[in-house]
Amino acid sequence: MSNDDMIEGYFDGKKSDLDELPKGSNRSDSYKHGWRNGRDDRKGAPRSSASDLRREATDIAARERAAL
């Protein structure tokens, strides 16, 4: 998992006025995960429990490592 992508996504989601990622986004899963977390923090409404979000991040990391 790319921490840089996740961090960039978080800040983009936090400052965006969108509720969903733009269609056709060609960003990494790490970026998308970070974007959704930033959006959730901006809205003050987490989409899942912290343990579910950690599991999602772990799954993304495993997929991205396998793709290398």
Secondary structure, 3 states (H helix, E strand, C coil): CCHHHHHHHHHHHHHCCCCCCCCCCCCCHHHHHHHHHHHHHHHCCCCCCHHHHHHHHHHHHHHHHHCC
